[in-house]
Amino acid sequence: MNKNINSDVEEKIKRRSAQNKKNTIYYRPEIVFISTFPPKVCGIATYCQDLVTSLQLKFKESFKIIICPMETEDEKYQYTEKIEYSLNTSDAISYLELAERINKNDNIQLVMLQHEFGFFNETKNGLSLFLQNLKKDIITTFHTVLPKPNQELKEKVKEISRLSKSIIVMTGISSDILSNDYGISSDKITVIPHGTHLLPFIDKVSLKTKYGLTDKKVLSTFGLLGSGKNIETTLEALPEIISQNPDVMFLIIGKTHPTIIKNEGEKYRDFLQETIKRLHLEMHTCFINQYLPLDELLDYLQLTNVYLFTSKDRNQAVSGTFSYAISCGCPIVSTPIPHALEVLKEDTGIIIDFEAPEQLAAAVNSLLKNENVQEKLRSKSLEKMAPTAWENSSILHALLFQQHSKNKIKLNYTLPTINLSHIKNMTTDFGMIQFSKINKPDIDSGYTLDDNARAMIVVCRHYELSKDESDLELISTYLNAIKFCQQADGNFLNYVDQHKKFAQQNYETNLEDSNGRAIWSLGYLLSLKEILPQQFSDEAEEIIQKSLPSLEKIHSTRAMAFIIKGLHYQNAEKNIPLLKKLANRLVKMYQHEKHNDWHWFESYLTYGNSLLPEALLCAWITTKEDIYKQVANESFQFLLSKIFIKGNIKVISNKGWLQKETAKTSETIGGEQPIDVAYTILALSTFYKVFKDEKYLYMMKTAFNWFLGKNHLHQIIYNPATGGCYDGLEEKNVNLNQGAESTVSYLMARLCFPT
């Protein structure tokens, strides 16, 4: 990164962003969401609120969401935002009036309907009248799909499907039922799993202490209380569980369902309390009779050792409570509803029969006796549920909106707030730890010079933007780690173990690239010496000076490029001859390999490719030698032609480098690393500075969107809950570990854009 380059790019992006906002003030496509909404206490209300919130965070410039609450004649709620549309489900006229009002609004492009059969019982033909009179395209989400329907139900569902542009369901089983039992074409059905919340790792012990559950093995269940929850199955199993686990505590979290309160009061809760008394479970059960705020609910789920889902409804297609629990990493024991059957596979939980307390007791006891099994289930659960994060759910919904909007909706991914939380989480008093398990730092992996050098660049850049004084302590830590790795002869070692000893790996690996990264980071620090403490600059100059005798002996392609960038940023007249010597080597390599349709420095494209043309362009900025600019431009255009495919970025896969012999775009799917995308963005920003071609700004944003979900899996690579970046995009999954290299690479890329 170069502060002059970045400031120039920032100003241009800011101007474009301001112009885009100006253009969109008067018109943004609108999408109406018809659903129940909080403060109504209802699972679908919570679901829709979470979905809308995620859509607004990720795509706020792409469309405007208007909520249309559904209420009965007896319900009136105060909502947090102004309500332009509403539906009284008790009144047939309200359905017709709503359709007419939506039809008159030319800005509305789509209607999203959250469907549950119970919502529309009070007016027999109300929904049918609405759908028949609505002239806008509608997408309907079925929250319940009943198998083996009678003829009347079958015709109702078929009519809704016929009048809807698309149908969303949350499980593959529900999709199969719609196809097989209702005869609905699979082309019309999209499966988007129930969304889940991304959460940072929090230690169970500290959470249990917070809630007065120290030294307890916690079982829990939550949701609006009613007999369908079948909590008595757990109560009947508890004596056997307690016999092996006398420190167990069962939490029953949630208020009684408002409709049940209205019709029968607290009859079911009273029955449960009588059962607890009969079985002498008072010391092992606790009712939390509240509709908990989300953060508190998630705390309870994260401190849970085993979550119990005991619904006796054979036809319950999906459960929000189940989704919440598994996204918190809870080992789950569940009855076989379709949702559980689809998710609890491959060692992610235990399925038991309906109303089977003996099976439940055996399952819970088997989990509680083995913490390693609990941890394995937790990791498997998080891996399984990562694609269902609300961020990913919102992407799949937005793609569907785009598909059915007649080109009126174009997706603009919102830049996340800059967040150094995970960098700080990964940093000790020595430096940045190399790897993490999910987002928990793995101190056993030790440290590397590479990661601390890159981290120093990121925090220097962040300090330049924010002037956050806490950055200075981090910079000092990383600078000391770099200094620690320098040896008496000026060379650097790369690998340091958890005990701060140099690892054997240093003597078995070529360390030229690591040496190059150190110079890059030190040079970058020196480019900001006017705003950093003098001590930092003095130490960086001293380290570079000590390394100079060994630098000109380096011939590794990328190591030379890193050094060129470092010397460019240092901008010291005395080191320009070394910069030119290394740049000339790169030019000779290019001239040797260049052939017909192959314009590259090596006979293959591997990792960190964008670094090479960017380094030569930096050499031109410093020296004005035209050959550097020419080769930089030729090689970069060649590289871009290989990694930007149909408007999206697909960097060279580490599963198969691109060879000169074929010179074709790689067909390998997966194996894409955050560092390659980040280096591409850095290079694009430098090329924009020199060539003033706005295509580079467009390509920067396109490349950055890869982190935000614009990739072949349509899944986020950056985790906004932790501030970490996932370690890679594979063919069928995202590697959920959030190590130093990935997180720092993401931040390098993010810091190229205005805050």
GUKOLPA-492402 format. One record per residue (C-alpha): residue in three letters; x, y, z. Coordinates in pm, whole numbers, padded with zeros to 5 digits, always signed. Layout:
<rs>
ALAXYZ
...
</rs>
This chain:
<rs>
MET+00000+00000+00000
ASN+00108+00354-00074
LYS-00044+00643+00114
ASN-00043+00874-00189
ILE-00192+00608-00409
ASN-00456+00523-00155
SER-00556+00883-00089
ASP-00598+00941-00461
VAL-00802+00624-00505
GLU-01009+00708-00197
GLU-01102+01051-00331
LYS-01210+00902-00661
ILE-01416+00630-00494
LYS-01574+00884-00259
ARG-01673+01102-00554
ARG-01823+00806-00737
SER-02002+00690-00422
ALA-02146+01037-00364
GLN-02263+01053-00726
ASN-02422+00709-00699
LYS-02604+00815-00384
LYS-02719+01132-00555
ASN-02851+00925-00843
THR-03034+00688-00612
ILE-03196+00944-00382
TYR-03497+00973-00610
TYR-03543+00608-00695
ARG-03450+00278-00544
PRO-03643-00036-00635
GLU-03874-00126-00348
ILE-03961-00469-00210
VAL-04261-00515+00018
PHE-04232-00780+00291
ILE-04572-00908+00406
SER-04528-01089+00736
THR-04575-01067+01107
PHE-04311-00846+01269
PRO-04192-00776+01623
PRO-04318-00671+01871
LYS-04559-00953+01787
VAL-04419-01257+01968
CYS-04397-01506+01684
GLY-04121-01718+01531
ILE-04194-01596+01179
ALA-04188-01234+01300
THR-03839-01289+01439
TYR-03731-01473+01123
CYS-03848-01191+00898
GLN-03691-00922+01117
ASP-03354-01105+01103
LEU-03378-01149+00726
VAL-03474-00787+00660
THR-03199-00660+00889
SER-02938-00869+00708
LEU-03062-00761+00364
GLN-03048-00396+00464
LEU-02695-00431+00601
LYS-02558-00611+00295
PHE-02750-00441+00012
LYS-02874-00106+00145
GLU-02795+00078-00180
SER-02954-00191-00399
PHE-03319-00170-00294
LYS-03549-00037-00026
ILE-03743-00278+00193
ILE-04091-00179+00306
ILE-04249-00387+00580
CYS-04620-00466+00569
PRO-04725-00618+00902
MET-05004-00873+00918
GLU-05242-00828+01212
THR-05582-00965+01307
GLU-05878-00753+01410
ASP-05781-00801+01775
GLU-05411-00712+01731
LYS-05255-00368+01723
TYR-04878-00320+01762
GLN-04646-00023+01770
TYR-04358-00074+01525
THR-04014+00084+01531
GLU-04048+00227+01182
LYS-04318+00411+00995
ILE-04575+00171+00851
GLU-04697+00255+00500
TYR-04880-00071+00436
SER-05057-00320+00661
LEU-05286-00621+00623
ASN-05580-00700+00851
THR-05606-01075+00799
SER-05954-01075+00954
ASP-06098-00856+00678
ALA-06137-00963+00315
ILE-06156-00600+00203
SER-05810-00537+00353
TYR-05659-00791+00113
LEU-05810-00612-00188
GLU-05711-00267-00061
LEU-05352-00379-00004
ALA-05324-00523-00356
GLU-05459-00199-00503
ARG-05219+00022-00304
ILE-04916-00190-00399
ASN-05021-00192-00765
LYS-05030+00189-00771
ASN-04670+00225-00649
ASP-04445+00212-00955
ASN-04133+00183-00739
ILE-04238-00154-00599
GLN-04073-00431-00800
LEU-04142-00735-00584
VAL-04359-00858-00298
MET-04226-01109-00044
LEU-04494-01307+00139
GLN-04419-01512+00451
HIS-04678-01790+00447
GLU-04807-01992+00740
PHE-05149-02158+00710
GLY-05268-02025+01046
PHE-05219-01664+00935
PHE-05504-01678+00685
ASN-05772-01884+00861
GLU-05997-01595+00963
THR-06083-01493+00605
LYS-06143-01793+00386
ASN-06061-01646+00045
GLY-05865-01338+00151
LEU-05520-01455+00039
SER-05660-01585-00288
LEU-05823-01246-00358
PHE-05497-01067-00282
LEU-05287-01287-00510
GLN-05536-01273-00796
ASN-05556-00893-00787
LEU-05187-00822-00729
LYS-05013-00706-01048
LYS-04661-00718-00903
ASP-04443-01028-00902
ILE-04456-01211-00571
ILE-04219-01456-00404
THR-04376-01674-00136
THR-04189-01842+00148
PHE-04363-02151+00287
HIS-04274-02193+00652
THR-04480-02512+00674
VAL-04521-02776+00403
LEU-04763-03051+00497
PRO-04718-03395+00338
LYS-05006-03603+00199
PRO-05250-03312+00161
ASN-05623-03354+00110
GLN-05766-03218-00213
GLU-05865-02879-00065
LEU-05520-02812+00081
LYS-05351-02931-00237
GLU-05552-02690-00449
LYS-05478-02398-00214
VAL-05105-02456-00228
LYS-05108-02506-00605
GLU-05296-02178-00648
ILE-05042-01990-00434
SER-04763-02146-00637
ARG-04928-02064-00969
LEU-04972-01699-00871
SER-04619-01669-00728
LYS-04309-01606-00936
SER-04105-01828-00708
ILE-04151-02043-00397
ILE-03894-02051-00115
VAL-03873-02342+00130
MET-03611-02407+00396
THR-03534-02777+00356
GLY-03479-03018+00070
ILE-03747-03242+00224
SER-04005-02960+00194
SER-03901-02909-00168
ASP-03952-03279-00240
ILE-04297-03273-00077
LEU-04404-02976-00291
SER-04284-03154-00604
ASN-04412-03504-00525
ASP-04730-03441-00324
TYR-04847-03114-00481
GLY-04710-03147-00834
ILE-04526-02815-00825
SER-04239-02787-01071
SER-03897-02801-00905
ASP-03788-02512-01132
LYS-04017-02286-00934
ILE-03879-02390-00594
THR-03569-02246-00426
VAL-03428-02395-00106
ILE-03287-02128+00127
PRO-03219-02271+00475
HIS-03341-02090+00785
GLY-03089-01820+00871
THR-02856-01842+01169
HIS-02648-01592+01365
LEU-02271-01565+01332
LEU-02107-01547+01672
PRO-01754-01500+01803
PHE-01605-01775+02019
ILE-01691-01720+02385
ASP-01565-01948+02660
LYS-01847-02147+02822
VAL-01691-02119+03167
SER-01702-01738+03168
LEU-02061-01737+03041
LYS-02172-01985+03305
THR-02014-01765+03571
LYS-02197-01462+03429
TYR-02535-01636+03463
GLY-02480-01810+03795
LEU-02431-02156+03648
THR-02070-02219+03749
ASP-01978-02590+03755
LYS-02314-02691+03606
LYS-02366-02915+03305
VAL-02635-02719+03128
LEU-02918-02864+02921
SER-03153-02618+02760
THR-03450-02570+02533
PHE-03616-02245+02428
GLY-03906-02100+02237
LEU-04266-02000+02295
LEU-04403-02251+02541
GLY-04683-02485+02441
SER-04769-02852+02460
GLY-04622-02911+02113
LYS-04276-02854+02264
ASN-04325-03179+02458
ILE-04085-03070+02731
GLU-04222-03341+02959
THR-04014-03591+02760
THR-03700-03423+02896
LEU-03842-03404+03247
GLU-03918-03777+03242
ALA-03560-03842+03128
LEU-03396-03618+03388
PRO-03387-03866+03683
GLU-03174-04105+03475
ILE-02954-03816+03354
ILE-02910-03688+03711
SER-02811-04033+03835
GLN-02497-04007+03619
ASN-02464-03628+03619
PRO-02573-03487+03955
ASP-02449-03140+03852
VAL-02692-03109+03561
MET-02926-02809+03522
PHE-03210-02795+03268
LEU-03310-02446+03149
ILE-03659-02398+03002
ILE-03631-02063+02827
GLY-03928-01869+02694
LYS-04272-01726+02761
THR-04590-01918+02694
HIS-04726-01857+02342
PRO-04963-01555+02347
THR-05239-01748+02168
ILE-05217-02027+02424
ILE-05228-01773+02708
LYS-05543-01628+02551
ASN-05716-01964+02510
GLU-05604-02168+02811
GLY-05377-01957+03029
GLU-05070-02122+03185
LYS-05218-02470+03186
TYR-04915-02628+03016
ARG-04656-02449+03233
ASP-04851-02557+03543
PHE-04845-02915+03417
LEU-04467-02898+03375
GLN-04420-02756+03723
GLU-04634-03036+03867
THR-04420-03289+03680
ILE-04102-03131+03819
LYS-04245-03156+04170
ARG-04357-03519+04121
LEU-04010-03620+03999
HIS-03825-03411+04261
LEU-03644-03207+03999
GLU-03667-02865+04165
MET-03288-02840+04210
HIS-03218-02937+03849
THR-03467-02727+03650
CYS-03509-02355+03597
PHE-03782-02168+03409
ILE-03670-01846+03242
ASN-04017-01709+03172
GLN-03913-01426+02941
TYR-03892-01341+02574
LEU-03518-01275+02600
PRO-03327-01010+02406
LEU-03128-01174+02127
ASP-02783-01122+02281
GLU-02891-01273+02613
LEU-03059-01568+02442
LEU-02747-01640+02240
ASP-02540-01628+02561
TYR-02759-01897+02715
LEU-02727-02112+02405
GLN-02350-02074+02393
LEU-02312-02184+02754
THR-02533-02488+02692
ASN-02365-02830+02696
VAL-02651-03011+02522
TYR-02957-02857+02355
LEU-03280-03056+02360
PHE-03537-03029+02083
THR-03834-03252+02166
SER-04118-03132+01942
LYS-04386-03397+01883
ASP-04519-03232+01567
ARG-04435-03482+01293
ASN-04505-03223+01024
GLN-04295-02935+01158
ALA-04087-02857+00853
VAL-03838-02622+01016
SER-03758-02473+01354
GLY-03601-02135+01421
THR-03509-02243+01774
PHE-03327-02545+01633
SER-03136-02318+01393
TYR-03038-02078+01668
ALA-02909-02362+01886
ILE-02696-02529+01624
SER-02552-02196+01506
CYS-02431-02147+01866
GLY-02237-02472+01843
CYS-02469-02663+02074
PRO-02454-03043+02054
ILE-02820-03128+01984
VAL-03047-03417+02073
SER-03359-03388+01859
THR-03677-03560+01753
PRO-03691-03641+01380
ILE-03861-03337+01226
PRO-03752-03282+00862
HIS-03522-02994+00959
ALA-03333-03213+01207
LEU-03317-03509+00970
GLU-03155-03286+00709
VAL-02905-03113+00939
LEU-02806-03372+01201
LYS-02587-03586+00981
GLU-02218-03664+00977
ASP-02170-03643+01353
THR-02352-03314+01405
GLY-02604-03441+01661
ILE-02825-03728+01779
ILE-03175-03811+01654
ILE-03420-03982+01891
ASP-03779-04099+01843
PHE-04076-03882+01932
GLU-04177-03900+02300
ALA-03889-04133+02396
PRO-03746-04025+02736
GLU-03529-04338+02766
GLN-03357-04260+02436
LEU-03315-03896+02535
ALA-03152-03990+02868
ALA-02911-04230+02698
ALA-02817-03973+02433
VAL-02759-03694+02686
ASN-02554-03915+02918
SER-02335-04030+02630
LEU-02259-03666+02541
LEU-02207-03535+02892
LYS-01951-03798+02980
ASN-01721-03699+02693
GLU-01620-03334+02648
ASN-01414-03423+02340
VAL-01728-03553+02170
GLN-01911-03232+02266
GLU-01632-03023+02112
LYS-01629-03233+01796
LEU-02006-03192+01759
ARG-01968-02819+01817
SER-01710-02784+01540
LYS-01911-03000+01301
SER-02226-02803+01377
LEU-02059-02469+01308
GLU-01912-02604+00985
LYS-02248-02744+00878
MET-02438-02426+00957
ALA-02193-02168+00822
PRO-02366-02153+00482
THR-02695-02071+00659
ALA-02564-01754+00828
TRP-02808-01466+00781
GLU-02544-01295+00567
ASN-02551-01590+00326
SER-02929-01621+00345
SER-02962-01257+00246
ILE-02730-01312-00053
LEU-02947-01599-00182
HIS-03262-01392-00135
ALA-03104-01091-00309
LEU-02998-01305-00606
LEU-03358-01422-00635
PHE-03478-01060-00621
GLN-03233-00971-00897
GLN-03349-01264-01109
HIS-03716-01166-01089
SER-03684-00787-01107
LYS-03668-00752-01485
ASN-03320-00598-01449
LYS-03452-00324-01218
ILE-03249-00449-00919
LYS-02869-00448-00941
LEU-02683-00578-00638
ASN-02433-00348-00469
TYR-02257-00513-00177
THR-02213-00279+00121
LEU-01859-00231+00255
PRO-01835-00358+00614
THR-01705-00134+00889
ILE-01328-00167+00942
ASN-01281-00393+01243
LEU-00947-00488+01402
SER-01104-00709+01672
HIS-00970-01037+01539
ILE-00621-00898+01477
LYS-00614-00790+01842
ASN-00760-01124+01949
MET-00479-01303+01764
THR-00200-01083+01901
THR-00003-01157+02219
ASP+00271-00951+02378
PHE+00511-01113+02129
GLY+00320-01087+01804
MET+00038-01223+01590
ILE-00036-01595+01626
GLN-00025-01788+01299
PHE-00345-01996+01298
SER-00683-02017+01463
LYS-00941-02291+01512
ILE-01256-02123+01384
ASN-01186-01786+01551
LYS-01006-01917+01861
PRO-00631-01839+01840
ASP-00421-02155+01822
ILE-00114-02068+02026
ASP+00037-02409+01948
SER+00083-02290+01588
GLY+00331-02026+01702
TYR+00420-01713+01507
THR+00566-01618+01170
LEU+00762-01321+01046
ASP+00529-01321+00742
ASP+00214-01261+00946
ASN+00368-00998+01171
ALA+00511-00809+00873
ARG+00173-00801+00698
ALA-00003-00711+01024
MET+00229-00414+01072
ILE+00139-00283+00726
VAL-00232-00310+00807
VAL-00210-00135+01143
CYS+00014+00139+01001
ARG-00246+00201+00732
HIS-00525+00194+00990
TYR-00338+00446+01205
GLU-00296+00672+00903
LEU-00674+00673+00855
SER-00794+00677+01215
LYS-00509+00815+01429
ASP-00620+00557+01685
GLU-00354+00567+01957
SER-00405+00198+02041
ASP-00262+00117+01696
LEU+00080+00237+01809
GLU+00108-00042+02064
LEU+00027-00300+01797
ILE+00278-00147+01555
SER+00542-00164+01826
THR+00461-00530+01894
TYR+00488-00629+01527
LEU+00803-00423+01474
ASN+00965-00596+01772
ALA+00866-00936+01630
ILE+01034-00847+01300
LYS+01343-00730+01484
PHE+01344-01054+01686
CYS+01348-01258+01364
GLN+01651-01077+01220
GLN+01976-01266+01260
ALA+02330-01139+01308
ASP+02403-01158+00934
GLY+02098-00945+00849
ASN+01883-01230+00722
PHE+01548-01313+00881
LEU+01407-01638+01013
ASN+01033-01692+00972
TYR+00900-01949+01219
VAL+00882-01893+01596
ASP+00716-02148+01823
GLN+00475-02077+02110
HIS+00773-02060+02348
LYS+00933-01785+02137
LYS+01206-02018+02010
PHE+01302-02049+01644
ALA+01144-02361+01497
GLN+01325-02632+01301
GLN+01112-02542+00999
ASN+01336-02239+00943
TYR+01621-02468+00840
GLU+01412-02679+00604
THR+01242-02403+00404
ASN+01346-02133+00159
LEU+01298-01809+00349
GLU+01364-01556+00071
ASP+00996-01459+00041
SER+00980-01401+00416
ASN+01285-01179+00398
GLY+01118-00984+00118
ARG+00796-00938+00318
ALA+00997-00797+00608
ILE+01150-00529+00384
TRP+00807-00447+00235
SER+00661-00389+00581
LEU+00958-00185+00706
GLY+00953+00033+00394
TYR+00580+00088+00434
LEU+00628+00199+00794
LEU+00894+00444+00678
SER+00656+00592+00421
LEU+00451+00712+00719
LYS+00740+00833+00933
GLU+00599+01186+00945
ILE+00304+01068+01155
LEU+00465+00781+01349
PRO+00697+00803+01652
GLN+01058+00870+01557
GLN+01164+00554+01740
PHE+00972+00336+01493
SER+01141+00497+01194
ASP+01486+00470+01350
GLU+01440+00100+01424
ALA+01298+00027+01077
GLU+01592+00208+00908
GLU+01838+00018+01124
ILE+01682-00320+01041
ILE+01679-00247+00665
GLN+02038-00124+00673
LYS+02149-00443+00847
SER+01974-00657+00584
LEU+02111-00479+00274
PRO+02416-00702+00211
SER+02195-01011+00181
LEU+01912-00857-00025
GLU+02090-00836-00360
LYS+02166-01210-00336
ILE+01795-01290-00342
HIS+01657-01429-00669
SER+01314-01557-00567
THR+01060-01385-00795
ARG+00818-01274-00526
ALA+01088-01195-00274
MET+01242-00951-00521
ALA+00900-00794-00577
PHE+00842-00748-00204
ILE+01184-00586-00167
ILE+01118-00353-00460
LYS+00795-00238-00295
GLY+00969-00190+00038
LEU+01252+00016-00114
HIS+00998+00216-00314
TYR+00811+00308+00004
GLN+01135+00380+00191
ASN+01223+00622-00090
ALA+01590+00641+00007
GLU+01819+00763-00272
LYS+02101+00535-00155
ASN+01892+00221-00212
ILE+01761+00302-00561
PRO+02048+00111-00732
LEU+01942-00204-00546
LEU+01580-00145-00642
LYS+01681-00114-01009
LYS+01900-00425-00993
LEU+01608-00633-00869
ALA+01362-00473-01111
ASN+01597-00550-01402
ARG+01603-00914-01294
LEU+01224-00925-01310
VAL+01229-00765-01657
LYS+01480-01025-01780
MET+01266-01305-01640
TYR+00965-01162-01823
GLN+01152-01124-02152
HIS+01279-01480-02124
GLU+00932-01632-02066
LYS+00721-01405-02286
HIS+00586-01591-02588
ASN+00285-01530-02814
ASP-00012-01541-02575
TRP+00199-01587-02261
HIS+00300-01257-02100
TRP+00441-01354-01766
PHE+00760-01378-01559
GLU+00748-01754-01510
SER+00621-02054-01702
TYR+00322-02078-01469
LEU+00083-01863-01267
THR+00088-01956-00901
TYR+00020-01751-00586
GLY+00049-01378-00515
ASN+00068-01308-00887
SER-00050-00945-00883
LEU+00249-00856-00667
LEU+00488-00885-00964
PRO+00344-00628-01205
GLU+00265-00398-00911
ALA+00628-00412-00796
LEU+00752-00313-01143
LEU+00502-00028-01153
CYS+00636+00088-00816
ALA+00985+00069-00966
TRP+00868+00296-01249
ILE+00713+00544-01004
THR+01050+00565-00826
THR+01285+00564-01127
LYS+01075+00662-01433
GLU+01246+00385-01632
ASP+00988+00321-01910
ILE+01067-00049-01946
TYR+00934-00110-01596
LYS+00601+00055-01678
GLN+00571-00131-02008
VAL+00636-00475-01861
ALA+00415-00401-01560
ASN+00124-00307-01786
GLU+00165-00597-02030
SER+00194-00858-01755
PHE-00093-00716-01551
GLN-00332-00710-01847
PHE-00240-01073-01913
LEU-00303-01168-01551
LEU-00637-00984-01535
SER-00753-01172-01846
LYS-00698-01497-01654
ILE-00860-01409-01323
PHE-01157-01187-01413
ILE-01415-01417-01567
LYS-01759-01293-01673
GLY-01735-00991-01449
ASN-01624-01181-01137
ILE-01283-01254-00992
LYS-01155-01612-00971
VAL-00792-01613-00864
ILE-00557-01894-00956
SER-00638-02204-00752
ASN-00378-02356-00524
LYS-00518-02692-00638
GLY-00380-02643-00987
TRP-00146-02370-01107
LEU-00197-02236-01458
GLN+00076-02367-01688
LYS+00231-02191-01985
GLU+00177-02497-02205
THR-00201-02459-02187
ALA-00233-02085-02121
LYS-00605-02140-02070
THR-00819-02012-01787
SER-00806-02256-01497
GLU-01107-02489-01474
THR-01026-02584-01116
ILE-01299-02486-00870
GLY-01199-02395-00516
GLY-00856-02343-00366
GLU-00895-01963-00378
GLN-00706-01777-00108
PRO-00787-01435+00045
ILE-00426-01325+00004
ASP-00446-01354-00376
VAL-00763-01144-00391
ALA-00607-00887-00157
TYR-00286-00857-00360
THR-00498-00808-00673
ILE-00682-00519-00508
LEU-00355-00359-00396
ALA-00219-00384-00750
LEU-00537-00243-00903
SER-00517+00061-00675
THR-00157+00125-00784
PHE-00246+00086-01152
TYR-00533+00328-01116
LYS-00295+00586-00968
VAL-00065+00564-01267
PHE-00303+00506-01559
LYS-00617+00688-01433
ASP-00833+00422-01597
GLU-01161+00386-01407
LYS-01191+00021-01501
TYR-00940-00043-01223
LEU-01174+00111-00966
TYR-01456-00109-01090
MET-01236-00416-01077
MET-01123-00328-00723
LYS-01484-00327-00601
THR-01564-00642-00797
ALA-01265-00818-00643
PHE-01353-00701-00293
ASN-01707-00835-00334
TRP-01547-01182-00340
PHE-01500-01144+00035
LEU-01865-01037+00073
GLY-02020-01331-00110
LYS-01978-01268-00482
ASN-01806-01600-00545
HIS-01906-01939-00679
LEU-02061-02049-00347
HIS-02240-01715-00285
GLN-02103-01724+00070
ILE-01921-01465+00279
ILE-01547-01507+00329
TYR-01527-01220+00578
ASN-01696-01280+00914
PRO-01842-00950+01045
ALA-01918-01101+01386
THR-01551-01166+01464
GLY-01363-00929+01234
GLY-01182-01234+01098
CYS-01153-01370+00746
TYR-01203-01734+00657
ASP-00896-01918+00533
GLY-01013-02011+00188
LEU-01289-02076-00066
GLU-01306-02442-00161
GLU-01518-02619-00420
LYS-01809-02698-00187
ASN-01735-02515+00136
VAL-01558-02227+00303
ASN-01267-02305+00535
LEU-01400-02152+00859
ASN-01065-02112+01035
GLN-00971-01746+01059
GLY-00593-01739+01062
ALA-00354-01446+01057
GLU-00276-01447+00685
SER-00641-01446+00577
THR-00754-01183+00826
VAL-00466-00948+00753
SER-00513-00997+00379
TYR-00879-00901+00404
LEU-00791-00588+00600
MET-00522-00491+00348
ALA-00793-00503+00084
ARG-01057-00327+00295
LEU-00822-00041+00381
CYS-00790+00040+00009
PHE-01143+00183+00025
PRO-01278+00492+00202
THR-01403+00428+00553
</rs>
